[in-house]
């Protein structure tokens, strides 16, 4: 009887350890982007970012990372530019309120690198992407960093704008703590 109680207690602890969702530190979580226009780098960030993840490097098969970004929370440091970026030929914020990333698989490559396979939706257009993850984790805290590029035209971002680069670089930093 005692063995059964110990077994089920340990099983419950191990299952809960693998399936816990991390509590997002909103102040430290960042999504930053950059693109070039006429060889001048334009940088910006989104301030309203929600990340849901139960990432566990010991259980990648059951781990996920999902992100929802409020488009209107964009800031480039120039209000006139922010207003322009929210319009139809960029993010069309009136019609598309959010950018979403939904993981489909997290895998570790032979060289030890961790990659997230996901669907990203911008302006109602969904594309599959692969992005590298740099993960630092312990029982109480996790940091997930990623840097990747998207093709602007895949999502019709900046249609008709002269001098814009073909890609935009996205950098994400998620900080989470145990709930």
JOPEHU-V914187 format. One record per helix or strand of 3 or more residues. SS is the DSSP state (@ for helix, = for strand). FROM is the first residue (numbers start at 0). TO is the last residue. If there is no record, write none. Layout:
SS/FROM/TO ; SS/FROM/TO
//
This chain:
@/1/18 ; =/21/23 ; =/29/36 ; =/39/45 ; =/48/52 ; @/59/61 ; =/64/69 ; @/70/72 ; @/78/84 ; =/97/107 ; =/113/121 ; =/124/136 ; =/140/150 ; @/151/154 ; =/166/177
//
